[in-house]
Amino acid sequence: MTSKKAFPTNRRRRHGSTSPPLVNVEPNPGPHQSKATRRSIASDHQPPHHNLTIQEKTKIQELVAQGVPTAEISRRLHMQKETITRWKLRAAKTGSIETHKSPGRPPKRSLQKQANTPSEQQSHPHHHPKLKRRKQMSDVEKGKVIMGIELGLSTRELGKQVNRSHTTIEKWKKRVETKEPSEQMTRAHRGAKRKTTKRDDRHFKLAVVRDKDVFAPQAAMEATDNEGQPVLAPRNVQTRLREQGLITKKKVKKPAMTTDHKKARLVWAKEKIQWEKKRWDGVLWSDESPFTVWPSPRCGKVWVHKRKGLDPRQIEGTKKHGGGHITVWGCFSASGVGTLKRVEGTLKAKGYHSILVKEVLPELRNRSQNEHPELVWLFQQDNASVHTAHECMDYMRRKEDEEGFKVLDWPSQSPDLNPIENLWSTLKLHLSKRKVKPKNKDELWTQLQEEWANLKDDMLKRLVESMPQRCKDVIAAHGGPTRH
């Protein structure tokens, strides 16, 4: 059987087929095309447009002089007809084939194109090698420019010294001539327009100073537009307040004081500030304080992973009523701690009288014999109702006449003057740092006795030595509360 490929065929092939052309068959011209399409197809087969060299321009001029048609020149030189026609018109109009630079914007060229060789760079009179493009001049450069201007140097010479363009130096020179010396080195930064006036800022300051319950959000709500909408954010008000020297501080709890309380504190501080430091060593400080089995947690911060929900390490457990509490009475002096006694139930006048007989008097006798026997020992207590009861005060007056022990006069509402308050805070801090927590009142009392015995004498001495400074702070506060 003979193969069909051995015999030629007269059937047409479709336009655009990739098979080889058929023998004795006219190629298919394809669908009808417009003149614009045919012109674009024809231009694709011509070389692209490019800038002509001097040799090409000379060749075109010779062929035109010989009367060679444009199409023939395009074929010989492999150029587009439009290029040949354009250069023929330019040569006929100007009489030369040289390129004329247009008066418009010059083409962009890099520094390397402007000076290709070192000889060309040196020949250029105003060449700046590798100019650094920086947004602003440094203070050192500004100082050099100002000094050069005073010495009478030109802008181009100054530009070479600071490696800047002469136009930059010229602008800076004008600025130096028009502004004050203090304004030459710096320039005000541009930003958003300030929304408040100085009067508004003073109003915000007065609002938060006069009323301690007014904060930045409440003050920002007062600044509104014509429609009653707020125009400031709380952050803007906070910035205005900080600009006027205000900062935020955490509120602290202090005993409420009347004018009489402050006057009594001021008189007491002015009298006791004249005491020598050695006189404070002969004072036995005392007070009561409650301790809870499960104290309220101090809400701090903890590092956790980023995830939803509460991390177990974030949780601080609490118990109703703190799991129970005990009240203790204690005393100390500059030489060391004294007795620590557990108070059962509520302390009343009868119970406090028992403490004076069994705890206070033995401590005073022991310390007056062994520590500072030349001093008249004083017993300090606050003005609580159980302390000032007739039964207790009569007993202390008798002992003053018999043994010479006195009770230190004390102003009311003055826990900040008693250093034993700081001692109670230290004990509670030590208990909170223990790894083994107490489960009941008895375990709490055992741990409290251990921490009381471990208190260092240096800390106790520092607390007593702080009394002159406490008196100074009361005087500075005109009898008001202090930071202690």
C-alpha positions, 0 to 999 in steps of 0.5 A, spaced: 500 500 500 502 506 497 503 512 503 499 518 502 505 523 503 509 521 497 504 524 492 503 532 492 496 535 493 493 541 491 489 542 497 490 549 501 492 549 508 490 554 513 493 561 514 498 560 520 499 553 520 506 551 522 507 545 517 511 546 511 509 550 504 505 546 499 508 545 492 505 549 487 500 552 491 499 560 492 500 561 500 493 563 503 493 571 504 488 570 510 483 575 512 482 582 510 486 587 513 486 594 514 491 599 512 493 601 519 494 593 520 498 592 514 502 598 516 504 596 523 506 589 520 510 592 515 514 596 521 515 590 525 520 588 520 524 594 520 529 596 524 527 600 531 528 607 531 535 610 534 539 616 534 543 616 528 551 617 528 555 622 524 557 616 519 550 614 518 548 622 517 553 623 512 551 616 508 544 619 507 547 626 505 551 622 499 545 618 497 540 623 497 545 627 493 545 622 488 538 622 487 537 615 490 529 614 493 528 614 500 525 607 500 532 604 497 536 608 502 531 605 507 533 598 504 540 599 504 541 602 511 536 598 514 532 604 517 525 606 517 523 611 511 520 616 517 527 617 519 530 618 512 525 623 511 526 627 517 533 627 516 532 629 509 527 635 511 532 637 517 538 637 512 534 641 507 532 646 512 538 648 516 543 646 510 547 641 515 546 634 518 549 636 525 544 635 531 541 642 534 540 642 542 533 644 543 532 650 548 527 645 553 529 641 559 536 637 558 536 630 558 538 627 565 545 624 565 549 621 571 555 624 574 559 618 570 556 621 563 557 628 565 565 626 566 567 620 563 575 621 564 579 624 570 581 629 565 574 631 563 573 632 571 579 636 572 577 640 566 570 642 568 571 648 573 565 647 577 565 639 578 563 637 585 566 629 586 560 625 589 556 630 592 552 627 598 545 628 597 543 629 605 536 632 607 539 637 612 545 640 614 549 638 620 550 643 626 558 642 624 557 643 617 552 649 619 558 652 623 563 651 617 558 655 613 557 661 618 564 662 619 566 661 611 561 667 610 564 671 615 571 670 612 568 672 605 568 665 602 564 664 596 558 659 596 562 655 591 568 655 595 564 653 601 560 648 597 567 644 596 569 644 603 563 641 606 561 637 600 555 640 598 552 644 592 553 651 591 545 652 591 545 649 598 550 654 601 546 660 597 540 658 601 543 657 607 547 664 606 540 667 605 537 664 611 543 666 616 543 673 613 535 674 615 535 670 621 537 671 628 543 667 630 539 663 635 535 661 630 540 659 625 542 652 627 535 650 628 528 650 625 521 649 628 518 642 625 512 642 622 506 638 624 499 638 626 496 645 628 495 646 635 488 645 637 488 648 644 490 655 646 494 657 652 487 659 655 485 652 654 491 649 657 490 653 663 483 651 664 485 644 664 490 645 669 485 648 674 480 643 672 484 637 675 488 641 680 481 644 684 478 637 683 482 631 685 476 626 681 477 630 675 481 626 670 484 627 662 477 624 659 473 628 663 477 635 662 477 633 654 469 632 654 469 640 656 472 642 649 467 641 644 465 644 637 459 648 635 455 642 635 457 639 642 462 634 639 469 633 643 474 636 639 480 633 643 482 626 645 484 625 652 491 624 650 492 631 648 489 633 655 495 629 658 500 632 654 498 639 655 498 638 663 505 635 662 507 641 659 505 645 665 509 641 670 503 636 672 504 628 673 500 623 675 501 619 682 498 613 685 493 615 691 495 613 698 491 612 704 492 617 710 488 618 716 483 624 716 485 630 719 482 636 722 485 643 723 486 642 730 490 635 729 495 639 724 496 644 729 497 639 734 502 635 730 506 642 728 507 644 735 509 637 737 514 636 731 517 643 732 518 641 740 521 634 738 526 636 732 530 640 738 532 633 741 538 630 740 539 623 736 541 619 743 535 622 746 530 618 741 534 611 743 531 612 750 524 611 747 520 604 747 515 604 741 509 600 741 503 599 738 498 593 735 497 590 728 492 585 725 495 579 721 491 575 716 492 568 715 490 569 707 492 576 706 489 580 700 494 579 694 498 585 691 496 585 684 502 585 680 504 583 673 507 576 670 510 574 664 505 569 660 504 567 653 500 570 648 493 566 648 486 567 650 483 566 657 486 566 664 493 563 665 494 559 671 500 564 673 495 570 673 491 568 678 492 570 686 487 566 690 483 569 695 479 567 701 473 570 705 475 574 710 482 573 709 481 566 712 481 569 719 486 574 723 490 575 729 492 581 733 499 582 736 502 587 740 509 589 740 514 594 742 522 595 740 527 600 741 533 602 738 537 596 741 532 591 739 526 588 739 522 587 745 516 582 747 511 580 742 504 578 745 498 575 741 491 578 743 485 574 744 479 577 741 478 584 741 483 588 746 479 592 751 482 597 757 482 591 762 487 587 757 491 593 755 492 594 763 495 587 763 500 588 758 502 594 761 503 590 768 506 584 765 510 586 758 511 594 758 514 595 765 519 589 765 521 591 758 522 598 761 526 596 767 531 591 763 532 597 758 533 602 763 538 598 767 542 595 761 541 600 756 542 608 757 541 608 764 543 615 764 536 617 760 529 617 763 526 612 759 519 614 755 514 609 753 510 611 747 503 609 745 498 612 741 491 615 743 487 609 742 481 609 747 484 603 750 490 606 751 487 613 754 483 609 759 483 611 766 485 605 769 491 605 764 493 612 765 492 612 773 497 606 773 502 609 768 502 615 773 503 611 779 509 608 776 512 615 773 512 617 781 515 610 783 520 608 778 521 615 774 518 612 767 514 617 763 509 616 757 511 620 751 506 625 749 503 623 742 499 627 737 492 624 735 492 621 727 499 621 727 501 613 725 506 616 720 510 619 726 511 612 729 516 608 726 513 601 729 508 602 723 514 601 718 516 595 722 509 592 721 509 593 714 516 589 714 513 583 717 508 582 713 512 583 707 517 577 710 511 573 711 508 574 704 515 571 701 515 565 705 514 559 700 510 555 706 504 559 707 500 558 714 493 554 714 490 557 720 491 562 726 496 558 730 501 557 724 501 564 722 502 566 730 508 561 729 511 564 723 510 571 726 514 569 732 520 567 727 520 573 723 520 577 729 526 574 732 530 575 725 529 582 725 536 585 724 538 591 729 541 595 724 534 596 721 531 598 728 536 603 729 535 606 722 528 607 724 529 610 730 534 615 727 529 617 722 525 621 727 528 628 726 527 627 719 520 625 720 519 632 724 522 636 719 517 633 714 511 634 718 513 642 719 514 642 711 507 639 711 504 645 716 502 639 720 499 635 714 500 628 712 507 626 710 510 620 706 512 616 712 
